[in-house]
């Protein structure tokens, strides 16, 4: 079964190094992750690091699965939404950064896949847009 992939591409008005720094700073993650109240981690992050994120309605444990400064950062949820992965790809765009955010869901079963396709209970695209908007606000501080 093919994974379900959601992709958002945009330009962020900040240098690539600064965007990567904010994305990978566990002390700043709760500022740009929608509905996040707290992030517990040992900094600095690297591939294999695990973080605990407390959201308004749930908790998640994520593991960093891709960390290649300053261009790629990604995680896989280990507790919470177990089959979700989130990736950030940054590309130089002058004084700005070309940012691609991708969320990938591997359905655990055909029934789960059908349920998501017929009745999407979470609007992933809106959440990704909120994530980027929050990131822009943090970068403007």
N, C-alpha and C positions, 0 to 999 in steps of 0.2 A: 504494500500500500504506500502510495506517495505521501510524503509529508506535506502539511499545509504551510505555505510560506507567505508571510506578510512583509512587504518592503516599503520603506519610506525613504526618499532621497530629497535632500534639501541643502541649502548653503547656510552656514552659521558664521556670523560676522566676528570671527576671532581667529587668531593664528592656530594652526593645527596642534602645536605643542601644548598650548593653553587648554584647548578643548579636551585633549587626551588626559591632561593632568586632572581636570575636573571630573571627567568620566571615571577615572580610576582611583580617585581619592575616597576611601570609604567614609571619611568624616563629612564629605559633601554629598554623597549619594542620596541621602534622604531629602536633600533640597531639590533634586531634579527627578527622582523616581515618583511618579504619581501615586498618591495615597500612602507613601512610606512615612513612617513616624520615627524609625530608628534603624541604624545599621550597626551591627557588631562585627568587627573584623580586626585582624592584626595587620597593620600597615607595614611596609608597602605591599601592594598586591602583586602576585606573580601567578603563573600557570600552576594550578593545583590548590591555590588558596581557597578557603571556604569562608562564606559570610552568612550571617543570619540577618534577615530583614524582617522588621515588624511593620506590617501594613495596617490600615484601619480595620480590616475584617479578617485578616489571615496573617500567618507567618510563613516565611520561605527560607530554605537554606539553598544557597547557590554555590557552585564551584566554578572558578575561573578556568575555562577550557582553551582560551586563546588570548595571548597577551604578547603583542609585538609592537612596542613603542616606536614611533607615535602614530601608527597607522591602524592597528587592529586590536580590538578588545571584545571578548565574548564570554558568556557564562551559560551554564546548564543548571536548571533547577533540580535539586536533589530531594527536596521536601517541599510540599506545597503543590505546585503545578508540575509534577515530575517529568512530563514529556516535553517541556518547553525549553528552547534555547534562544538566547538573545545575542546578537552580534552588532558591533559598531565598526564601520570602515571609514577611515578618515583619509582625505586626499587634499593635497595642497591646492589652494585656489587664490593665489595672491596673498592678500592680508586676511582672507577668510578661509573657511574650511568646507570642503564638499563632504557632507556627512550622509552615509547610508546606514539606516537602522533596519535590521532584519530580525523578525521573530519567526521561529520555526517550531511547529508542533508535529510530533510523530504520534499519530493516534494509536492507542494501545489495542484497539479492536476496530473492526468494521462498524459495529454498532455505535461506538463513540464517534467515529468519523462522520457517520450519517447524521447523528444528533447535532454535531457542530455545523454541518453544512445546511441542515434544515432549520435549525433554531440557534442562531448565534447569540448566546447570552452575554457575550462580552464583545464590545466593539474594539478590536485590536488596533485598527487604524487610528481611531480617536485617541486611544491611550498612547500610541506612539507619537502622535502629534502633540499631545500634552507633555510627554517626556521631553521632546525637542524644545517646546516653548519654555518649559521650566529651565532647561539647560541654558537657553538664551538669556533668561533673567539672571541666573547665577553668574554667567559670564559678564553681564553688564555691571555687576556690583563693583 
